[in-house]
Amino acid sequence: MPSISPSLAAAMADAVKAVGDTLERILPKSDYPESKLFESMRYSALNGGKRLRPFLVMSSARIFGVADECAQRAAAAVECVHCYSLVHDDLPAMDNSDLRRGNPTVHKKFDEATAILAGDALLTLAFEILADPRTHEDPQVRCKLIAALARAAGANGMVGGQMLDLIAETTQLDIGAITRLQRMKTGELIAFSAEAGAILGKASLQHHNALRAYAHDLGLAFQIIDDLLDAEGTEEETGKSVGRDAKAGKATFVTILGAERARNQAGLLSEQAIQHLSVFDGRAKHLEDVARFVVDRRN
């Protein structure tokens, strides 16, 4: 099991509960004929997970004294986008995965068409959450959150990274291209999550930049460990299908660097991420702890 400090474990557990409660309140329920859609949305978003991105939102917001409800709503919006991406990523047209978080993927539990619609609905719900005055009283702050999340999730971010990931199945990528792929596919949403607290707190440009730099190093370290878990982990440990990259013939950090060098690189990125937080004079302890935790995790 990965080493995790008691304070970080408690903070992450609190974040899991807080964002879970928020999603439970926000996600729709219905007795109408389309209730299958709502059921699939709730299945995908309330079905466990580390809630790393919401934790980054809430931890960065705490640095700037942001109200809990505002932080939790922004965290829920990020989690909706993340869950949508997992639902679509698991589809037969993408990774064709049967397991997610130890349970059947949405298209296996329901069907492919419902999974597509569930992902679409979660994505649009995220922006509905951010546009609500309960997320922040200042409309300019809400607009900044919406614009930043749209950039992180769109063609120049997560979706563009997924396109590169599909290309990687038929085209051999070098380490530079793989780094760009992962920065877009994984890193941009993680970067938004860390920077969201600064947007909510109307923080200085220096603090925005520090959080964004931290998150980019953290995101890359996170993805390297994901590659290692796919190559070396088990379904029991990870809660999802493993060995997918090898089956698809994809170049990854592990295939190019080797397992030992990849693990060392993740460790260096983790320490570099922590250094970016020095500007906060010890007020970002949980973010520092997360940077250490992601390189030790087994799921």
C-alpha positions as CSV (number, residue, x, y, z in Angstrom):
1,M,0.0,0.0,0.0
2,P,1.2,3.5,-0.7
3,S,2.5,5.6,2.3
4,I,0.1,8.4,3.1
5,S,0.2,10.7,6.1
6,P,-2.8,10.5,8.5
7,S,-3.5,14.2,7.8
8,L,-3.6,13.7,4.1
9,A,-5.7,10.6,4.4
10,A,-8.2,12.4,6.6
11,A,-8.3,15.4,4.2
12,M,-8.8,13.2,1.1
13,A,-11.6,11.3,2.9
14,D,-13.3,14.6,3.8
15,A,-13.0,15.7,0.2
16,V,-14.5,12.4,-1.1
17,K,-17.5,12.8,1.2
18,A,-18.0,16.5,0.5
19,V,-17.9,16.1,-3.3
20,G,-19.9,13.0,-3.1
21,D,-22.6,14.7,-1.1
22,T,-22.6,17.7,-3.5
23,L,-22.9,15.4,-6.6
24,E,-25.7,13.5,-4.9
25,R,-27.6,16.7,-4.5
26,I,-26.9,18.1,-8.0
27,L,-27.2,14.9,-10.2
28,P,-30.7,14.6,-11.5
29,K,-33.3,12.0,-10.5
30,S,-36.5,11.3,-12.4
31,D,-39.4,9.0,-12.9
32,Y,-39.8,10.2,-16.5
33,P,-39.1,7.7,-19.4
34,E,-35.5,9.1,-19.8
35,S,-34.7,8.1,-16.2
36,K,-32.2,5.5,-17.6
37,L,-30.0,8.5,-18.6
38,F,-30.1,9.9,-15.1
39,E,-29.4,6.5,-13.6
40,S,-26.3,6.1,-15.8
41,M,-25.0,9.6,-14.9
42,R,-25.3,8.8,-11.2
43,Y,-23.7,5.4,-11.7
44,S,-20.7,6.9,-13.3
45,A,-20.2,9.8,-11.0
46,L,-21.1,8.3,-7.6
47,N,-19.3,5.0,-8.2
48,G,-16.2,5.7,-6.0
49,G,-12.9,7.0,-7.2
50,K,-10.0,8.9,-5.6
51,R,-11.6,12.3,-6.3
52,L,-8.0,13.6,-6.9
53,R,-9.2,16.5,-9.0
54,P,-11.9,17.7,-6.6
55,F,-9.3,17.4,-3.8
56,L,-7.0,19.7,-5.7
57,V,-9.8,22.2,-6.2
58,M,-10.7,22.2,-2.6
59,S,-7.2,22.3,-1.3
60,S,-6.2,25.2,-3.5
61,A,-9.4,27.1,-2.6
62,R,-8.5,26.7,1.1
63,I,-5.2,28.5,0.6
64,F,-7.2,31.7,-0.4
65,G,-10.0,31.3,2.2
66,V,-12.7,30.4,-0.4
67,A,-16.1,29.4,1.1
68,D,-16.6,25.6,1.3
69,E,-19.8,25.6,-0.7
70,C,-18.1,27.5,-3.6
71,A,-15.1,25.1,-3.6
72,Q,-17.3,22.0,-3.4
73,R,-19.4,23.1,-6.3
74,A,-16.4,23.8,-8.5
75,A,-14.9,20.5,-7.4
76,A,-18.2,18.7,-8.4
77,A,-18.0,20.4,-11.8
78,V,-14.5,19.1,-12.4
79,E,-15.5,15.6,-11.3
80,C,-18.4,15.7,-13.8
81,V,-16.0,16.4,-16.6
82,H,-13.6,13.8,-15.4
83,C,-16.3,11.1,-15.2
84,Y,-17.6,12.0,-18.6
85,S,-14.2,11.5,-20.0
86,L,-13.9,8.1,-18.4
87,V,-17.3,7.0,-19.7
88,H,-16.3,7.9,-23.2
89,D,-12.7,6.6,-22.9
90,D,-14.1,3.2,-21.9
91,L,-16.3,2.9,-25.0
92,P,-15.5,0.2,-27.6
93,A,-14.5,2.9,-30.1
94,M,-11.8,4.1,-27.6
95,D,-10.2,1.8,-25.1
96,N,-13.0,-0.8,-25.1
97,S,-12.7,-1.4,-21.3
98,D,-15.0,-3.6,-19.2
99,L,-13.9,-2.5,-15.8
100,R,-13.7,0.9,-14.1
101,R,-13.2,1.5,-10.4
102,G,-13.8,-2.3,-9.9
103,N,-17.2,-2.2,-11.5
104,P,-18.6,-2.8,-15.0
105,T,-18.1,0.3,-17.2
106,V,-21.1,2.3,-18.1
107,H,-21.6,0.8,-21.6
108,K,-21.4,-2.7,-20.0
109,K,-23.8,-1.8,-17.2
110,F,-26.3,-0.1,-19.6
111,D,-25.4,0.1,-23.3
112,E,-23.2,2.1,-25.7
113,A,-25.8,4.7,-26.7
114,T,-26.7,5.4,-23.1
115,A,-23.0,5.7,-22.2
116,I,-22.5,8.3,-24.9
117,L,-25.5,10.3,-23.7
118,A,-24.4,10.0,-20.1
119,G,-21.0,11.5,-20.9
120,D,-22.6,14.3,-22.9
121,A,-25.0,15.1,-20.0
122,L,-22.2,15.1,-17.4
123,L,-20.1,17.4,-19.5
124,T,-22.9,20.0,-20.0
125,L,-23.9,19.7,-16.3
126,A,-20.4,20.8,-15.3
127,F,-20.8,24.1,-17.0
128,E,-24.4,24.5,-15.6
129,I,-22.8,24.1,-12.1
130,L,-20.1,26.7,-12.7
131,A,-22.6,29.2,-14.2
132,D,-24.8,29.1,-11.1
133,P,-24.4,32.1,-8.7
134,R,-24.1,29.6,-5.8
135,T,-20.7,28.7,-7.2
136,H,-19.5,32.3,-6.8
137,E,-21.4,35.6,-6.4
138,D,-19.1,37.4,-8.9
139,P,-20.2,36.7,-12.5
140,Q,-16.6,37.5,-13.7
141,V,-15.2,34.7,-11.6
142,R,-17.9,32.3,-12.9
143,C,-17.0,33.3,-16.5
144,K,-13.3,32.7,-15.8
145,L,-14.0,29.3,-14.3
146,I,-16.1,28.3,-17.3
147,A,-13.6,29.6,-19.9
148,A,-10.7,27.9,-18.1
149,L,-12.5,24.5,-17.8
150,A,-13.6,24.7,-21.4
151,R,-9.9,25.2,-22.5
152,A,-8.7,22.4,-20.3
153,A,-11.4,19.9,-21.5
154,G,-11.5,20.8,-25.2
155,A,-9.6,20.3,-28.4
156,N,-6.4,21.9,-27.0
157,G,-6.7,20.0,-23.8
158,M,-8.2,16.7,-22.8
159,V,-10.1,15.9,-26.0
160,G,-7.1,16.8,-28.2
161,G,-5.0,14.5,-26.0
162,Q,-7.4,11.7,-26.5
163,M,-7.2,12.2,-30.2
164,L,-3.4,11.9,-29.9
165,D,-3.8,8.8,-27.8
166,L,-5.8,7.2,-30.6
167,I,-3.2,8.2,-33.1
168,A,-0.6,6.6,-30.9
169,E,-2.1,3.2,-31.6
170,T,-1.0,3.3,-35.2
171,T,1.9,5.8,-35.1
172,Q,5.1,5.5,-33.1
173,L,5.5,8.6,-31.0
174,D,8.7,9.8,-29.4
175,I,9.1,11.0,-25.8
176,G,8.4,14.6,-26.7
177,A,5.1,13.7,-28.5
178,I,4.1,11.4,-25.6
179,T,4.8,14.1,-23.1
180,R,2.6,16.5,-25.1
181,L,-0.1,13.9,-25.4
182,Q,-0.3,13.3,-21.6
183,R,0.0,17.0,-20.8
184,M,-3.1,17.5,-22.9
185,K,-5.1,14.4,-22.0
186,T,-4.4,14.3,-18.3
187,G,-2.4,17.3,-17.3
188,E,-4.7,20.2,-18.4
189,L,-7.7,19.1,-16.3
190,I,-5.4,18.5,-13.3
191,A,-3.9,22.0,-13.9
192,F,-7.4,23.6,-14.0
193,S,-8.2,21.8,-10.8
194,A,-5.3,23.2,-8.9
195,E,-5.7,26.7,-10.4
196,A,-9.5,26.8,-9.7
197,G,-8.9,27.8,-6.1
198,A,-6.9,30.8,-7.3
199,I,-9.7,31.8,-9.7
200,L,-12.3,31.5,-6.9
201,G,-10.1,33.4,-4.5
202,K,-9.2,36.2,-7.0
203,A,-5.5,35.5,-6.4
204,S,-2.5,37.1,-7.8
205,L,-0.9,36.1,-11.1
206,Q,2.1,34.8,-9.2
207,H,-0.1,32.4,-7.3
208,H,-2.0,31.3,-10.4
209,N,1.3,30.5,-12.1
210,A,2.7,28.7,-9.1
211,L,-0.4,26.4,-8.9
212,R,-0.4,25.8,-12.7
213,A,3.3,24.9,-12.7
214,Y,2.8,22.6,-9.7
215,A,-0.1,20.9,-11.4
216,H,1.7,20.3,-14.7
217,D,4.5,18.5,-13.0
218,L,2.0,16.6,-10.8
219,G,0.0,15.6,-13.9
220,L,3.0,14.2,-15.7
221,A,4.1,12.3,-12.6
222,F,0.6,10.9,-12.2
223,Q,0.5,9.7,-15.9
224,I,3.9,8.0,-15.6
225,I,2.6,6.1,-12.6
226,D,-0.5,5.2,-14.6
227,D,1.7,3.8,-17.3
228,L,3.6,1.8,-14.8
229,L,0.4,0.5,-13.2
230,D,-0.9,-0.5,-16.6
231,A,2.3,-2.4,-17.3
232,E,2.9,-3.9,-13.9
233,G,-0.4,-3.7,-11.9
234,T,-3.3,-6.1,-11.6
235,E,-7.0,-5.6,-12.0
236,E,-7.5,-6.3,-8.3
237,E,-5.1,-3.5,-7.4
238,T,-6.1,-0.9,-9.9
239,G,-9.9,-1.6,-10.2
240,K,-9.6,-1.4,-14.0
241,S,-8.3,-3.4,-17.0
242,V,-4.5,-3.5,-17.3
243,G,-2.1,-4.2,-20.1
244,R,-4.1,-2.2,-22.5
245,D,-1.2,-0.1,-23.8
246,A,0.8,-3.2,-24.6
247,K,-2.1,-4.8,-26.4
248,A,-2.6,-1.7,-28.5
249,G,1.1,-1.4,-29.3
250,K,1.3,2.1,-27.9
251,A,4.6,3.7,-26.9
252,T,4.4,5.0,-23.3
253,F,6.8,6.5,-20.8
254,V,7.5,2.9,-19.6
255,T,8.2,1.4,-23.1
256,I,10.6,4.3,-24.0
257,L,12.3,4.9,-20.6
258,G,12.0,1.5,-19.0
259,A,10.2,1.0,-15.7
260,E,13.1,2.1,-13.4
261,R,13.9,5.3,-15.3
262,A,10.2,6.1,-15.6
263,R,9.7,5.6,-11.8
264,N,12.7,7.9,-11.1
265,Q,11.4,10.5,-13.5
266,A,8.0,10.5,-11.7
267,G,9.8,11.0,-8.4
268,L,11.8,14.0,-9.8
269,L,8.6,15.6,-11.1
270,S,7.0,15.1,-7.8
271,E,9.8,17.0,-6.0
272,Q,9.8,19.7,-8.7
273,A,6.0,20.1,-8.2
274,I,6.5,20.6,-4.5
275,Q,9.2,23.3,-5.1
276,H,6.6,25.4,-7.0
277,L,4.6,25.7,-3.8
278,S,7.2,27.5,-1.8
279,V,5.5,30.8,-2.6
280,F,2.7,29.8,-0.2
281,D,4.9,29.6,2.9
282,G,3.6,26.3,4.1
283,R,-0.1,27.0,3.4
284,A,-0.2,24.3,0.7
285,K,0.8,21.3,2.8
286,H,-1.9,19.0,1.5
287,L,-0.9,19.8,-2.1
288,E,2.7,18.9,-1.2
289,D,1.6,15.6,0.4
290,V,-0.5,14.8,-2.7
291,A,2.6,15.2,-4.9
292,R,4.4,12.6,-2.8
293,F,1.3,10.3,-2.7
294,V,0.7,10.1,-6.5
295,V,4.1,8.4,-7.1
296,D,3.5,5.8,-4.4
297,R,-0.1,4.9,-5.3
298,R,-1.2,1.4,-6.5
299,N,-4.5,2.4,-8.1
